[in-house]
Amino acid sequence: MKREMGRYKMGLCFSDKLRMNRGAPPPDVVTAFVEYTEGRNHMTAEQLCRFLVEAQDETEVLVSDAEKIIERITCERHHITKFLRHTLNLDDFFSFLFSDDLNHSIDSKVHQDMASPLSHYFIYTSHNSYLTGNQINSECSDVPLIKALKRRVRALELDLWPKSTKDASATLLGGWLPPDLQAKAAEMMKEIFMDMVYFPEAGGLKEFPSPEDLKYKIVISTKPPKGNLKRDKDSESDVSGKASSDFSDDQVDDGKTEEETSEAKNEEEGFDQESSNLDFLTYSRLITIPSGNAKNGLKEALTIDNGGIRRLSLREQKFKKATEMYGTEVMKFTQKNLLRIYPKATRVNSSNYRPYNGWMYGAQMVAFNMQGYGRALWMMHGMFRGNGGCGYVKKPDFMMKNGLGGEVFDPKAKLPIKTTLKVKVYMGKGWDSGFQRTCFNTWSSPNFYTRVGITGVRADKVMKKTKKEEKTWEPFWDEEFEFQLTVPELALLRIEVHDYNMPEKDDFSGQTCLPVSELRQGIRSVPLYDRKGERLVSVTLLMRFHFV
């Protein structure tokens, strides 16, 4: 009995010691340090380089790169300005692994081919980009435009409305101007954008320019004036003439319309103009990617080919109908042409639809309300963290190619498992400084747990969660999850942390979404973001990613 009691007391002491050292490195980190230092107390640059190559799968790293990491970590941790030490101790090594700057979870550089036509990319796109809040009566401002550009949003929606004084300077670029103000609009655009405006040579585009072609350029896309399509046969008319097969969603097979919003009416109607005014032609000439309407129905809009390029805009519910009726045609359309989807009119609170509905069918411009927040917007942020966060993500090759019989990728098809992703959630830190303590239960420390899962094609969608770590600001979970993936190229890893708070609703404590195809293998630092997608200053998870 005394021996059993002694063992019990020793167990308590050991457990208490672990609780006191919650911020200590996880066992996997200690094991890696011991293995690569061969049991010594310090890790050299050569040993760190070997760890990065073998355990972290960073095949191009050099010893000189490891030396720079050691210099940075030791100077920061030991508050010195002169580099004296040439090795890392265990705490230094642990600090390096937790550093998002030095040990990021996805590639931070642009690494995809940027020389293909725009139709080959998912493009970061916003809807009603100038609004500061809801879609009905919120203020217009340049602040959300600036914010969107800083996020690397590549397609902004601006509106031009005539004032009662016939002034074209109301807001910017949706095409709501009568003919007498189009010349003024053209002058405004030329004055503001100058030589940054991109437009093709006479004769029109046979395929879209590439992101590389468009560096430091602005492309204008809107409804061209109808009169220009009817009137001329010269080169300027040809440029807009391609718009005759650009389509809007508002007239479908039965010819009837839904939701008479101003955006839909603009896409459908436009201003009729018969004048051959040179300024009018100049306004039309500035429109590189024209849009139009589908007078002969949605199916023809998706299948007609006049040799030029086209852009089709669909509301989210019309897009859903298009995929249900003409899924194959939608996929083939997006191989060459641009497809834009935008939120339905009833989303007055600036909410959003699920972006994967568009991405799975190759839609390049999944336009989102950036004014709100929620899981749909978190997915959007996650997708465009890919490719160095440049705002363009190359579509997978299988979406751009047809099979021998003309078959295309079917996101609803039952597919074999292509890979398995193992995700281990070690621990987290930073909530005591990244959040105000009033965000959590006033009477005790938080009870954190992490939700980890996949969003993508239907077969890959799943969410799992860790146990609760009770009453601690530095939770230690050390739990591993396994995800079998059929289409990893389109999958996002979703991560959310919550504070268990029964009987009330659990408190949100941070989130992120990461492209599965961009995950860097090994033990990685994963920074978290708030509800609106802003970086939480110091809140970080330590995780491990491994593909088998």
N, C-alpha and C positions, 0 to 999 in steps of 0.2 A: 504493500500500500504506500509506504514512504517513497519507494522508487518511482511509482506511478505518479505520485504527487509532485515529485521532483521534476519528472519529465514534463508534467503539465505546466509547472512554473517556468521551466526553461522555454517551453513553447510560447508562453505569454510574453516573456522577455524578448524573444526573437521577433514575435509579431509586432510588439510595441516599437522595436528598433526599426522595423521596416516602415511602420507608419511615420516615424520621425524622419526617415530618409526618403520620403516620397519623391523628392526632386532628384534622387540619385539615378544614374544611368540604368536602363533596363538590362536584364541579363544578356540579351542578344548583343547589346553594345559592348558590354564587358567582355563577352566571349570573342567578339571580333577584334577588340583591342589586344587581348592576350594572344590570339592567334597570329596577328600580323606583326606584333612586336616580339614574338617568340618568348613571351613570358617576362619581358623587361618592362620597366616603368615608363619608358618614353618611346614615342613613335617617330622615326626619322622620315625625311621627305621621300626616300626610296620606298619605305614601308607603306607610307600613306598612298603613294602612287600605285603600288601593287594592290592595296585595298580598293582604290577607286576603279581600277581596271577589272579586277576579278570579282569583287563583291557588288560593286555599283554599276558594272557594265559600261564604264566610260572608256571606251577603247582608244580614244585619241588623246588622252591626258598624258602629260609629260612630267618628269621629275621637277622641272622648273615651275610647272603649274602647282605642284604640291608644295614647293618652297614658298610660293606666294601665299598659299592658304595658311601655312604655318606662321608666316610673318604677320598676316592680317589678324589671325586668331590670338596669337600671343600678345601682340600690341594692344588689342582691344581688351582682352581679359585681364591683363596685368598692368594696364594703364601706363604703358611706356611708349615713348616716341622713337626710340632707337632700337632697332632689331638686334637682340643679343642672343636669344635662344634659337636653336635650329631643330627643335623637336616639340612634340605635343605630349603632355601627360594625359591621363584618362579624362580628367575634367575638360581639358582643352579639346580633346577628340569629341567628347559629348557635346560641347558647345558648338563645334563645327557642324555636327550632324543636325543640330537644331537651328542652324543659320539658314534662313530662306535666301539670303543673297548668295551664299556659297554652295548650298546643297538643295537647290530648288527641285520641286517634284515634277516639273515639266520643262521642256526646252524653252529657254528664254529668247532664242534667236529665230529670225525668219529662216526657215530651212527648206521650204517647199518650192517647187518650180513656180515662178511668177511670170512666165512668158507665154502662158496659154490664154485663149480668149476668156473674157469675163464669165461666159456661160459655164466655164469649168470650175467655178468657185462658189462657195457660200459667201455672201457679202453682208457684212454687219450693217443693218438697215433699221432706221427709226421711222416712226409714224407721227405726224403732226409735231415735228421736232422742236418747234418754237414754244409750245405750251408749257406752262409752269406747274399745272395741276390737272384738274379734270378736263374732259373734252368739250364741255359746254360753255363755261363762263370763266375759266382761269385766264390769267394774264398772259399776253404774248411777251417774250423777252429773248434777248440774245444769250442769256445765261445758260439755259438748257442746251443751246446750240454749241456753246463753248465747251460745256461739260461733255456732250456727246463726242465732239471731236477729240477731246483729251482721252476719251475711252477708245479711240480709234474707230468710231462709227464711220463708215465710208459712204453711206447713202442717207442724206438728210432730206426731209420733206419741208419745203417752204411754200408759202402761198402769196400770191399777188392779188389784191382786191382793189378795185377802184374806189376812191372816196367820192363823196358828193361833189367835191370841187374838181373832179376829173383828174385827180392826182394819182400817179401810179405808185406812190411810195408807201402804201399802207403796210402790208407785210411782204413776204417774198415767195414765190415761183410756182404756184399750182396751175396757173393758166386761166385765171378768172377775168382777164382783161378784154374789153371790146377792142376792135381794130385800131381806134384812134389813140389808144394808150400803149399798143404793142411796140411802136417805134421808141417811145420813151423808155419802156422796159428794157428794150435792147440796148439803148444808150446807157442805162443804169448798170446793166450787167457788164458791158464792155468797160465802163469806167471803174467799176469795183474789182472785177476779176482780171481785166486787162489781158495779157497774153497767156494767162493760165487757162482760158477757155479752150477746150479740146473740140475740134470738129474736123471731119474727114475731108479729103479732096472731093472735087465734084464727081458725082456718080454714085455716092452713097457707100455704105459699108457692106461688104460681103460677109464679114464676120466681126465679132466684137474685138476691140483692142484688149490688150492684156494689162494686168496691174502694173507691169513694168513699163508699158507704153504710157500709162497714165500718171506716172510719178510727177508730183507737183502740178497736176492738171485738174481741172474741174469739168465734169461732163454734165450737160443739161439734158434732162429728160422730161418731156411734158407732152400734152396734146397739141399737135400742130394745127394751125388755122386751116379750116376746111377749104377755103377759097384757094389756098396755095396748092392743094391736091388737084383741084379741078382745072386750074387755070393754065399752068405753064408746062412746057415739055423740055425746058432747058435744064442745065445742070442743077440749078437751085431747086427746081421742082422735083428732080429725081431724088434728091436727098430726102425730102419729105414724102416723096411718092412711095417710099418703102413703108410709110406709115399706114398705107391702105390695108395692110394685112397685120397691123398691130391691133390688139383687141382689149376690150374691157369686159367685165363680168356681167354687166347689168342686163344684157339681153341674152337669154338662154334659148334653148330649143323652141320653146313655145312663144318666144318673142316678147314676153311680159317682163316687167321690172319689179324689184323689191327694194324697200328701204330707200326712199328718195332723199338720200343725203347729198350735201353739196359736192362731196368728192365723187360720188357715183354719177351725178348729173354732169359734172365736168367731163368725166371719162366718156360718157355716152354722147353728149351733145356737141361741145365745143362752140366757137363762134363762127358763123358762116361769113365769108368775106370774099368779094369778087374783085377788089381793087388790085392793080398790079404795082402798087406803091413800092419803091425800092426799100424804104425803111421796113415795110411789112415783110419783104423777102429777107431782110437782114435778121429780123426776129426769128423767122422760120429757120434760117441758115444756122442759127446758134443752137438749134435743137438737134443734138447728135443721136439720141435714142428716143424716137417718137412713140407715143401710145395712141390707140384708136379704139374703135368699137367693133363688136361682133354682130353685125347685122344679120348674118346668115346662121347664127347659132354657135354654141360652145364647141361642138365637135369639129366643125369646119375651122374654127379659130385655132384649134390645137393641131390640125393636120395640114392645112393649106401651106404651100411652100412656093414663094415667088422668087426664090434665089437670094433674098435679102435677109436681114435680121429683124427680129420682132420682140416686143415686150408686151406681156399680158399681165394685167392687174386683176386679182380676184379677191373679194371679201372672204373671210375665213370659212363662212358657211357655204359659199359657192364653190370654193376650192374643195371642200369636203365632198360636195356633190360631184364635182369633176372627177375626183379620185375614185369614187364609188362607181361611176358610170364609164369613165374612160381612163382608168389607171395607166394602162400601157401607153396611150397617147400622151398623157401628161409627162410620163418619164421620157419618152422620145422627144417631146417638145423641149424639155429642159436640157437636152444634150446640146442643142444649138442656140436656143433662144433664152431670153430672160423671163422668169416668172416671179411676179411680186404678189405677196399675200398681205392683206392688211386687216386690222381688227374690225369686227362688226360694230355697227353704230350704237348698239345698246351698251357698249363698254364705256359708259360715260365717266366712270371713276378711274379710267386709265388702266384697267386690268388688261390681261393678255391671254391668248390662247396657247396651247401647247406647241412649241416650235417644231417638235419632231414631226408633227403632221405634215409640215412643209418639207423639211429636210429629207425625209424618207423617200419623197418623190422627186428630189433633185431641185426643189424651188430655191433659187439663189437668194432672193430678196424677201426674207421673212420679216416683215416690218413690225416693229414693236413699239408700244407706248413706253417710253423710258422714264415717264414721270412717276410711275407707281413702283411697286415692288411685289415680290412673291416668287414662288418656286419656278414659274414659267420664265420670269426674267433672270433668275439665277442660272437656269439652263442656258439662256442666251449668252450671259456673261461667260459661262463655262466653255461653250463651243468656241467663242472667239478669244479665249486665252490661248488657243492653239496657234501654231505657226508664228510664235513670237509675239502674239497679240497684235498683229499688224492690221486686222480687220478683214483679211481674206483667208479663207481656209479651202484648200484644194479638195474637190469632191473625190471620193474613192474611184479608182479606175473602173470598177464594175458598174458604176452608174453612168459611165460615159460610153460604154461599149455594148453592142448587141451580140447575141449568140449566133450560131450558124444559121438558125432558123428565124432570125430576127427577134428572138425573145429578149426581154429586158429584165432588169432587176425587179423582183416583186417583193416589197417589204412585208407582205402578208403571208408569203410562202413559208412552209416548214423547212428549215435549213439545218444542216448538221452543225455540231459544235466545232468551232474553228480554233478556240483557245480557251484556257482557264486562267483567270486572274486570281491570285491570292493576295489579300489585303490584310495586313496586321496593324491594329491600332494600339500603339504602345501607351502613350500618355499625352497630356496637354498641359500648357501653362500660359500665364499672362492675363487671366481673368481678373486677378486682384488689381491690376493696373489698367487693363484694357476696357473694363466695364466700371461704371459707378456701382458701388455696393448696394445702392437702393434698387438696382435692377433685379436683385435677387432677394430671397427671404431675409428680412431684417434680423431675425432671431437666431439664425444659424448659418454655417457655411453651406455652399451649394452641394447638391447631390447630382453630379454630372453623369450623363450617359451619351453615347455617340450612336447616331443612325448612319449606316453605311449601305449604299446600294447602287444599282445601275439603272439608268434610263436610256432608252434606245428603241430598237424594234420590240414588238410586243413580247416575243419569246425571251428577251434578255432582261426585261424589267423585273426588279426585285428590290426589297429593302430589308435590312437586318439591323440588329442593334446590340450594343454591348450591355453588360451589367451596369448597375448604378454604382458609382464610387461615392460613398456617403461622407458628407461634411468635410470637404477638402477643396482648396483652391487649385491644387495640382493633382488632378486625377490620374491614376495609373490603372489602365485596363488590361493591357497585354493579351488582347484577344485577336484571333485570326479568323477571317471569313474567306469563303471560296465562291467565285462566280464563274459559271460556264457561259461562254459567249458565242453566239452564232454570227453576229455582225459587229465585231469589236471596232471596226473603222467608224461606225456611227454612234458608238456608245459613250456616255458620260458617266463618270464616277461621282455620285452624290454623297456629300458628307455634311451632316448637321449635328451640332451639339446642343443638348437641352439640359435644363436643371429640373429634376423631378420635384414636383411641388404639389402633391396631393393634399387636400381634395381639389385644389384650384388647378388651373391650366398650367402645364409645364412652361417654364420660362425659356425663351429662345436665347441661345448663348453663342451663336456663330454658325457659319455655313460656308461651303465652297462647292463648286462643280469643276471637274477636271476631265479633259478629253482622254479616254482610255488609250487611244493610239499614241498619245504623246507622253504617257507616264514613263518616268525614268526608274528603272529597276533599282532595288536596294532600299536602304534605310534613308528616308527623306523627310525634310521639313515641309509642313503643309500649313500655310497661313490661312486664317479664317477671316470672313467678311461679315458685315452687318446685314440687316434686312434689305437695305437699299444697294448693297453691293460695294460699299466702301470698306476699305481695309481696316480691320480692327488693329490698333497700333501694335500690340505685342502678343496677341492671342495666336498660339501656334500649336499644332499637333505634331507628334513624331510618329511616322508610319513606315511600313515597309511594303513594297510592291514587288510581285514576282509572277512572271508568266510561265506556265507549264504546258 
